[in-house]
Amino acid sequence: MKSYLHIAKREFSMLFHNRSMFIFAVILPFISMLFFHTLLDNGVARDLPVAVVDFDNSSISRNIISQLDATPELRVDFKPISQLEGERLIKELKIYGLVIIPKNLGKDLNQGKQVTITNQFNGNLLLPSGLEDKAFKRAIGTISAGVNVQKQLKKGIYIEQAKANFQPITSNNHVLSNPYTNYSYYLNSGFLTLFFQIFVILTTIYCFGNDLKYNKGEKLYSIGKGNVTTILLGKITPYTLWFFLVGLIMYFTMFVIGDFPLNGNKGGVLFSLFLLIITSQAFALLFVSISKSFREALTFGSGFAAISLSFSGITFPVFGMPKVLQWISQLFPFTHFFDFFLDQTQRGIPMYYSMHAITGLVLLTIVPILLGYRKLKKLLINGAFLQRI
Amino acid sequence: MKSFYKKYHRAKISFKNSFVNEWNAIKSDKAVVSTFLLVGFVILMVYTYIYSKEVITEVPVAIVNQDATKTSRDYIAMLNASEGIKTVSNYSDIQEAKNDYYSKKVMGIVIIPKNFEKNLRSGKQTTIISFSDASNMVFYKKVLVDVTVTTGNFNAGIVVKKEMSKGIPIAYAKQNYVPIQTISTSLFNTSSGYATYIIPILTALIIQLVILMGIGILNGSRKEDKTIHTNFPRLLHKAGAIPVLLAKASLYSLIFAVILPIQIGIIYAIFSIPIRTSLILVYLFSLPYLTSVVFLGIAISSLFKRREDSIVFLVLLSIPSLMLSGLSFPMEGFSSFYQQLAKLLPSTSGITGFIKLTQMKASFSQVLSDWSHLWLLTLVYFILAVITLKVNVRKEKRHTSSL
């Protein structure tokens, strides 16, 4: 117990006296929170620039243009005179989509003929072009429905009936979890916790690497009186505590300042934070134990943490990956954490259904420690990594 | 004239020495070689494999059919036939569907109300209820879009049939129902595939990541060993830094002149990601991108005391640079501060230009603005690199002479 306190005290002073440590554990976590929160401050993309080629130049076509402009998503910035010029604007990334209104649109509509409006969007930019196309379809759909209903009204049909005639089935769409489809809630839930995980892993690797790179492992071993468990606990628990505090501040920025949805079990949300910290520390220990040098351990750690994001399914669901990768994704603690986190923040489902994720996280804490324990002991007795660089 | 020749000669020798020195340092440093190979090829390969299915299909959706009539079953069959979702329809009540939603067996719920068929036949409006989960935008979009589109088509079918029963020809009935038709075409990435979207972006981003990491590791170890001034002895001379920096820039450019075609040739070919430009144009465009990244790398590596520090910082930099490039979340959504900050990163223009060339089949004149911006960055970071290098060497010399 005494040696445990000795080591733990030593670590706490390192947190504020070692320059790299201070940067990773104290400065950068807060910078990353500030960065992501302010970057996606708006959350929803508004006023995406589009161009409209108006071959008709009638009052109806001008009305269509102003209706497009009036949607929250779109802003008509350019009115090129030809399709070619519009396509050039797309290639220069000045616009996300090009709407083409054909000649005689107004005339044809008045005569009861069907007309076609084309939208060419830039499929290389998934998010904005998706929004653009959706807004376009909705705006034109509404105008088209208006024309249809107007026609019926002229025949003397009562407006309610005209609407029912046009749309026998309406749909009532409920959006769960993130009803405003705010991208800050969506992406920052991933980015902030991912960066948090990176910092936990890196700090843990640093706290061992610092000793092992400069041959202080032996000294540590003697302070701990040869008890590896004491040494590990002494070195790690101060950071577990510290990062729990940092994590609480992160949650504060998310749920209190940022107003992220928090529909689930609040205790579960805190528990997920704790599990994320200890499983990240367990993986960091594994990386230290299997590396030949400090640098190698850091490369493993940062690479592992960075690629966790893609395996968590936030950008592209795990469901759509090749089978092998679906299995591999289960080996990343972040995948389970993110499931658990979303369950208890946005989805707001009963804790019972998060048991799968909790079990995964607990297993992924125990297994890496078991795997790395013996090698780590050897490393501490040796006092240094095999290679300096 | 003679003195000019002398200067030129010295510069030439310094260039050659620096080039050889840097090359040897790269070759003999396992960490740098593995960074180039791992990040340049393995990581890119893994990412491409993750996204190789390109689009999500057959998202399971629970159907609660409270009507149980032929019309409702027709509607479900139509929903099931849409590409994005797969209907799971053995739910008798909402609670049951909810439980499966909780355990993530289904990603959304659609409820068909009682009297669905009866209302339709008597000309009353009826309402389909859908629940989609926006905690994952991909699933949410699939469910919402497919339900909306299916309902729209189903509606059109009903209305057109009704009109036809009045004796109106089908073509006219259709025209009448949709006075304004919309056609949406996606240019370039026609199926909105995820790999086709992200891999070209990553290819360009990885250039920046690999070079910054490589230079950071090399300069970090030189700093640890205090060998910058012995490796590059002419740094402190007047204009002495220029040949050194040019040598490094041309070395890394040459390395990437080999790496890029392999990446594009192998990975793009395996996963059939299109390339719509020539290698010459890619080289021409990459030149200022590479040089600006090299000089940026030299400038920021002076901040790091030890070789491992650089790895970490640069991994942290990669997601922010991806976000700031404006190709994932639109640039219009960022505050002007971040829009300006983005301009300072070579990756912003580098990625944009690379995408325009390889994916959008842009001509070189259409990437000229990005290209010239990269030359501007090259110049700025060149000056910064000269200053930081000289400061470092001075510090080192003072330190060694005081020993």
HADDOCK unambig.tbl for C-alpha pairs under 7 A between the chains (distance, minus, plus):
assign (segid A and resid 39 and name CA) (segid B and resid 334 and name CA) 6.05 0.50 0.50
assign (segid A and resid 40 and name CA) (segid B and resid 334 and name CA) 6.71 0.50 0.50
assign (segid A and resid 42 and name CA) (segid B and resid 333 and name CA) 6.34 0.50 0.50
assign (segid A and resid 45 and name CA) (segid B and resid 333 and name CA) 5.23 0.50 0.50
assign (segid A and resid 46 and name CA) (segid B and resid 333 and name CA) 6.90 0.50 0.50
assign (segid A and resid 48 and name CA) (segid B and resid 332 and name CA) 6.90 0.50 0.50
assign (segid A and resid 91 and name CA) (segid B and resid 356 and name CA) 6.40 0.50 0.50
assign (segid A and resid 91 and name CA) (segid B and resid 360 and name CA) 6.15 0.50 0.50
assign (segid A and resid 91 and name CA) (segid B and resid 362 and name CA) 6.10 0.50 0.50
assign (segid A and resid 92 and name CA) (segid B and resid 366 and name CA) 6.04 0.50 0.50
assign (segid A and resid 109 and name CA) (segid B and resid 179 and name CA) 6.95 0.50 0.50
assign (segid A and resid 113 and name CA) (segid B and resid 175 and name CA) 6.61 0.50 0.50
assign (segid A and resid 113 and name CA) (segid B and resid 179 and name CA) 6.88 0.50 0.50
assign (segid A and resid 114 and name CA) (segid B and resid 175 and name CA) 5.11 0.50 0.50
assign (segid A and resid 114 and name CA) (segid B and resid 179 and name CA) 4.77 0.50 0.50
assign (segid A and resid 114 and name CA) (segid B and resid 180 and name CA) 5.92 0.50 0.50
assign (segid A and resid 115 and name CA) (segid B and resid 179 and name CA) 6.34 0.50 0.50
assign (segid A and resid 115 and name CA) (segid B and resid 180 and name CA) 5.02 0.50 0.50
assign (segid A and resid 115 and name CA) (segid B and resid 181 and name CA) 6.01 0.50 0.50
assign (segid A and resid 116 and name CA) (segid B and resid 180 and name CA) 5.65 0.50 0.50
assign (segid A and resid 116 and name CA) (segid B and resid 181 and name CA) 4.57 0.50 0.50
assign (segid A and resid 116 and name CA) (segid B and resid 182 and name CA) 5.61 0.50 0.50
assign (segid A and resid 117 and name CA) (segid B and resid 181 and name CA) 6.22 0.50 0.50
assign (segid A and resid 117 and name CA) (segid B and resid 182 and name CA) 5.03 0.50 0.50
assign (segid A and resid 117 and name CA) (segid B and resid 183 and name CA) 6.29 0.50 0.50
assign (segid A and resid 118 and name CA) (segid B and resid 182 and name CA) 5.78 0.50 0.50
assign (segid A and resid 118 and name CA) (segid B and resid 183 and name CA) 4.68 0.50 0.50
assign (segid A and resid 118 and name CA) (segid B and resid 184 and name CA) 5.81 0.50 0.50
assign (segid A and resid 119 and name CA) (segid B and resid 183 and name CA) 6.12 0.50 0.50
assign (segid A and resid 119 and name CA) (segid B and resid 184 and name CA) 4.67 0.50 0.50
assign (segid A and resid 119 and name CA) (segid B and resid 185 and name CA) 6.20 0.50 0.50
assign (segid A and resid 120 and name CA) (segid B and resid 184 and name CA) 5.88 0.50 0.50
assign (segid A and resid 120 and name CA) (segid B and resid 185 and name CA) 4.88 0.50 0.50
assign (segid A and resid 120 and name CA) (segid B and resid 186 and name CA) 5.72 0.50 0.50
assign (segid A and resid 120 and name CA) (segid B and resid 187 and name CA) 6.37 0.50 0.50
assign (segid A and resid 121 and name CA) (segid B and resid 185 and name CA) 6.41 0.50 0.50
assign (segid A and resid 121 and name CA) (segid B and resid 186 and name CA) 5.02 0.50 0.50
assign (segid A and resid 121 and name CA) (segid B and resid 187 and name CA) 5.94 0.50 0.50
assign (segid A and resid 122 and name CA) (segid B and resid 186 and name CA) 5.87 0.50 0.50
assign (segid A and resid 122 and name CA) (segid B and resid 187 and name CA) 5.28 0.50 0.50
assign (segid A and resid 122 and name CA) (segid B and resid 188 and name CA) 6.84 0.50 0.50
assign (segid A and resid 123 and name CA) (segid B and resid 186 and name CA) 5.07 0.50 0.50
assign (segid A and resid 123 and name CA) (segid B and resid 187 and name CA) 5.63 0.50 0.50
assign (segid A and resid 123 and name CA) (segid B and resid 188 and name CA) 5.94 0.50 0.50
assign (segid A and resid 123 and name CA) (segid B and resid 189 and name CA) 4.63 0.50 0.50
assign (segid A and resid 123 and name CA) (segid B and resid 190 and name CA) 6.12 0.50 0.50
assign (segid A and resid 123 and name CA) (segid B and resid 192 and name CA) 5.54 0.50 0.50
assign (segid A and resid 124 and name CA) (segid B and resid 188 and name CA) 6.50 0.50 0.50
assign (segid A and resid 124 and name CA) (segid B and resid 189 and name CA) 5.28 0.50 0.50
assign (segid A and resid 124 and name CA) (segid B and resid 197 and name CA) 5.33 0.50 0.50
assign (segid A and resid 125 and name CA) (segid B and resid 197 and name CA) 6.85 0.50 0.50
assign (segid A and resid 125 and name CA) (segid B and resid 327 and name CA) 6.07 0.50 0.50
assign (segid A and resid 125 and name CA) (segid B and resid 328 and name CA) 6.73 0.50 0.50
assign (segid A and resid 126 and name CA) (segid B and resid 192 and name CA) 6.56 0.50 0.50
assign (segid A and resid 127 and name CA) (segid B and resid 328 and name CA) 6.57 0.50 0.50
assign (segid A and resid 127 and name CA) (segid B and resid 329 and name CA) 6.62 0.50 0.50
assign (segid A and resid 128 and name CA) (segid B and resid 330 and name CA) 6.12 0.50 0.50
assign (segid A and resid 137 and name CA) (segid B and resid 182 and name CA) 6.91 0.50 0.50
assign (segid A and resid 144 and name CA) (segid B and resid 178 and name CA) 6.25 0.50 0.50
assign (segid A and resid 144 and name CA) (segid B and resid 179 and name CA) 5.61 0.50 0.50
assign (segid A and resid 144 and name CA) (segid B and resid 180 and name CA) 5.14 0.50 0.50
assign (segid A and resid 147 and name CA) (segid B and resid 179 and name CA) 6.81 0.50 0.50
assign (segid A and resid 148 and name CA) (segid B and resid 177 and name CA) 6.41 0.50 0.50
assign (segid A and resid 148 and name CA) (segid B and resid 179 and name CA) 6.75 0.50 0.50
assign (segid A and resid 164 and name CA) (segid B and resid 124 and name CA) 6.39 0.50 0.50
assign (segid A and resid 164 and name CA) (segid B and resid 125 and name CA) 5.18 0.50 0.50
assign (segid A and resid 165 and name CA) (segid B and resid 159 and name CA) 6.95 0.50 0.50
assign (segid A and resid 166 and name CA) (segid B and resid 159 and name CA) 6.91 0.50 0.50
assign (segid A and resid 167 and name CA) (segid B and resid 155 and name CA) 5.90 0.50 0.50
assign (segid A and resid 168 and name CA) (segid B and resid 120 and name CA) 6.39 0.50 0.50
assign (segid A and resid 168 and name CA) (segid B and resid 124 and name CA) 6.78 0.50 0.50
assign (segid A and resid 168 and name CA) (segid B and resid 125 and name CA) 4.84 0.50 0.50
assign (segid A and resid 168 and name CA) (segid B and resid 126 and name CA) 6.36 0.50 0.50
assign (segid A and resid 168 and name CA) (segid B and resid 155 and name CA) 5.95 0.50 0.50
assign (segid A and resid 169 and name CA) (segid B and resid 125 and name CA) 5.81 0.50 0.50
assign (segid A and resid 169 and name CA) (segid B and resid 126 and name CA) 4.97 0.50 0.50
assign (segid A and resid 169 and name CA) (segid B and resid 127 and name CA) 5.45 0.50 0.50
assign (segid A and resid 169 and name CA) (segid B and resid 128 and name CA) 6.83 0.50 0.50
assign (segid A and resid 169 and name CA) (segid B and resid 151 and name CA) 6.88 0.50 0.50
assign (segid A and resid 169 and name CA) (segid B and resid 155 and name CA) 6.21 0.50 0.50
assign (segid A and resid 170 and name CA) (segid B and resid 126 and name CA) 6.25 0.50 0.50
assign (segid A and resid 170 and name CA) (segid B and resid 127 and name CA) 4.72 0.50 0.50
assign (segid A and resid 170 and name CA) (segid B and resid 128 and name CA) 6.23 0.50 0.50
assign (segid A and resid 171 and name CA) (segid B and resid 127 and name CA) 5.24 0.50 0.50
assign (segid A and resid 171 and name CA) (segid B and resid 128 and name CA) 4.62 0.50 0.50
assign (segid A and resid 171 and name CA) (segid B and resid 129 and name CA) 5.76 0.50 0.50
assign (segid A and resid 172 and name CA) (segid B and resid 127 and name CA) 6.49 0.50 0.50
assign (segid A and resid 172 and name CA) (segid B and resid 128 and name CA) 6.00 0.50 0.50
assign (segid A and resid 172 and name CA) (segid B and resid 129 and name CA) 4.73 0.50 0.50
assign (segid A and resid 172 and name CA) (segid B and resid 130 and name CA) 6.24 0.50 0.50
assign (segid A and resid 173 and name CA) (segid B and resid 129 and name CA) 5.87 0.50 0.50
assign (segid A and resid 173 and name CA) (segid B and resid 130 and name CA) 4.77 0.50 0.50
assign (segid A and resid 173 and name CA) (segid B and resid 131 and name CA) 6.08 0.50 0.50
assign (segid A and resid 174 and name CA) (segid B and resid 130 and name CA) 5.85 0.50 0.50
assign (segid A and resid 174 and name CA) (segid B and resid 131 and name CA) 4.73 0.50 0.50
assign (segid A and resid 174 and name CA) (segid B and resid 132 and name CA) 6.41 0.50 0.50
assign (segid A and resid 175 and name CA) (segid B and resid 131 and name CA) 5.84 0.50 0.50
assign (segid A and resid 175 and name CA) (segid B and resid 132 and name CA) 5.12 0.50 0.50
assign (segid A and resid 175 and name CA) (segid B and resid 133 and name CA) 6.05 0.50 0.50
assign (segid A and resid 175 and name CA) (segid B and resid 134 and name CA) 6.29 0.50 0.50
assign (segid A and resid 176 and name CA) (segid B and resid 131 and name CA) 6.59 0.50 0.50
assign (segid A and resid 176 and name CA) (segid B and resid 132 and name CA) 5.85 0.50 0.50
assign (segid A and resid 176 and name CA) (segid B and resid 133 and name CA) 4.80 0.50 0.50
assign (segid A and resid 176 and name CA) (segid B and resid 134 and name CA) 5.84 0.50 0.50
assign (segid A and resid 177 and name CA) (segid B and resid 133 and name CA) 5.92 0.50 0.50
assign (segid A and resid 177 and name CA) (segid B and resid 134 and name CA) 5.53 0.50 0.50
assign (segid A and resid 177 and name CA) (segid B and resid 135 and name CA) 5.44 0.50 0.50
assign (segid A and resid 178 and name CA) (segid B and resid 134 and name CA) 5.11 0.50 0.50
assign (segid A and resid 178 and name CA) (segid B and resid 135 and name CA) 5.85 0.50 0.50
assign (segid A and resid 179 and name CA) (segid B and resid 134 and name CA) 6.83 0.50 0.50
assign (segid A and resid 181 and name CA) (segid B and resid 134 and name CA) 6.37 0.50 0.50
assign (segid A and resid 186 and name CA) (segid B and resid 135 and name CA) 6.46 0.50 0.50
assign (segid A and resid 295 and name CA) (segid B and resid 308 and name CA) 5.22 0.50 0.50
assign (segid A and resid 299 and name CA) (segid B and resid 311 and name CA) 6.87 0.50 0.50
assign (segid A and resid 302 and name CA) (segid B and resid 312 and name CA) 6.54 0.50 0.50
assign (segid A and resid 302 and name CA) (segid B and resid 315 and name CA) 6.64 0.50 0.50
assign (segid A and resid 314 and name CA) (segid B and resid 136 and name CA) 6.70 0.50 0.50
assign (segid A and resid 320 and name CA) (segid B and resid 53 and name CA) 6.67 0.50 0.50
assign (segid A and resid 320 and name CA) (segid B and resid 56 and name CA) 5.50 0.50 0.50
assign (segid A and resid 321 and name CA) (segid B and resid 50 and name CA) 5.66 0.50 0.50
assign (segid A and resid 321 and name CA) (segid B and resid 51 and name CA) 6.53 0.50 0.50
assign (segid A and resid 321 and name CA) (segid B and resid 53 and name CA) 6.51 0.50 0.50
assign (segid A and resid 322 and name CA) (segid B and resid 50 and name CA) 6.94 0.50 0.50
assign (segid A and resid 325 and name CA) (segid B and resid 50 and name CA) 6.79 0.50 0.50
assign (segid A and resid 342 and name CA) (segid B and resid 135 and name CA) 6.98 0.50 0.50
assign (segid A and resid 346 and name CA) (segid B and resid 135 and name CA) 6.38 0.50 0.50
assign (segid A and resid 347 and name CA) (segid B and resid 135 and name CA) 6.90 0.50 0.50
assign (segid A and resid 349 and name CA) (segid B and resid 102 and name CA) 6.20 0.50 0.50
assign (segid A and resid 353 and name CA) (segid B and resid 102 and name CA) 6.27 0.50 0.50
assign (segid A and resid 353 and name CA) (segid B and resid 103 and name CA) 5.79 0.50 0.50
